[in-house]
């Protein structure tokens, strides 16, 4: 190249539709990742429970104890799996600290009714006076 010549420059290429949509795709992808991570932050039950159906549409109070009864008879209190005696003792202790405690019972729709009744009797023996049975609305 001689001293009087300038280097060749590429002419600016016209912006295509792909160039305009690329930032939008990046933003949507980042939002997707954000919501996938944020959606996993909710508390999960100790085991899978499919509640029975009900015509009632009352909303549960989230600040109370949650007892789960699985289809196979397993029990859990606030996400911790326990046996029946440990459940009763834990509820007795929580009731001693808070006599206004309401207990929510979420039983699997396939659980034997005898098992659910036995759990409610144990809850009564522990001193539970306010019990909500959680169900899903009838379809």
Order of alpha helices (4+ residues) and beta strands (2+ residues): alpha-beta-beta-beta-beta-alpha-beta-alpha-beta-beta
